[in-house]
Structures are given as structure tokens and as C-alpha cells.
Amino acid sequence: MGKLKTRIETHRMYHISGCHKEIRCPKNLVRFNTGNSKEHEMMKASVCFDLQKSGSEFITEACHNGDIIDIVNLDTGEEIEVVNTHGFEKAVTNGRRVVKV
């Protein structure tokens, strides 16, 4: 029950960008942002593949406190940001795990 409770509580903290806060991001679905580079989005898909293969659940392009986070691991609550060179400092400052393209 502990892992399920963590997943549910973490999932409730995030919503789809541009939507009402009660509209939740679909779990284990990679949502692409065409404003990012193809390399960025393929790295995000790769990280999500590894998470799902390890048995973790995740959400992507999740909005929380006005920020859009690339990936959120629902099992641990860890926020993961895929960056090139832009956004690196902000991601580190916000305590997110950074994955470089």
C-alpha cells in the first residue's frame, strides 16, 4: 500500500499545463512538446522507457507551481529535467535531477 499511496499523492500535485488544476496528467504516457528539439524529446522518451522498465510509474510535461517539468517519477516524487545548455541552472536550483542531451 505504501508505493501506491506515494504514487497517488505525488500524482495529485501535478496537472496538465494550460488546464484546470483538477485535470491530471496521464500516467506512463510520454507527451511531446514540439517547442523542444527532437533530441530533447527522444532523451525524455529514453528516460521514461528506463523508468517503466524498472517498474516505476511516471508523468510527463507536468505543471506544478507554474513550472512545467519534463518527467516526474511517481514512485519517488523525483522531478527530472532534460536540458541542453539552457535551463541547466534553473533545474539544479529547483532540486531537479538533470539529464543532459
Residue pairs with C-beta under 8 A, 6 or more apart in sequence:
3 75
6 74
6 75
6 76
6 77
7 57
7 74
7 75
10 72
10 74
10 75
10 77
11 24
11 25
11 27
11 59
11 74
12 24
13 64
14 24
14 25
14 59
14 62
14 63
14 64
14 69
14 72
15 21
15 22
15 23
15 24
15 25
15 62
15 63
15 64
16 23
16 24
16 25
16 61
16 62
16 63
17 61
17 62
17 63
17 68
18 63
24 59
25 31
25 59
25 60
25 61
25 62
26 59
27 57
27 58
27 59
27 74
28 48
28 52
28 57
28 58
29 59
29 60
30 44
30 45
30 48
30 60
31 60
31 61
32 41
32 44
33 41
33 61
33 68
37 84
37 101
39 84
39 101
40 82
40 84
40 101
43 82
43 99
43 101
44 60
44 70
44 71
44 82
47 71
47 80
47 82
47 99
48 58
48 60
48 71
51 57
51 58
51 71
51 73
52 58
56 73
56 74
56 75
56 76
57 73
57 74
57 75
58 71
58 72
58 73
58 74
59 71
59 72
59 74
60 70
60 71
60 72
61 68
61 69
61 70
62 68
62 69
62 72
63 69
64 79
67 94
69 79
69 80
69 81
69 96
70 80
70 81
70 82
71 79
71 80
71 81
71 82
72 78
72 79
72 80
73 80
78 96
78 97
79 94
79 95
79 96
79 97
80 96
80 97
80 98
80 99
81 87
81 91
81 94
81 96
81 97
81 98
81 99
82 98
82 99
82 100
82 101
83 91
83 98
83 99
83 100
83 101
84 100
84 101
88 98
88 100
91 98
92 98
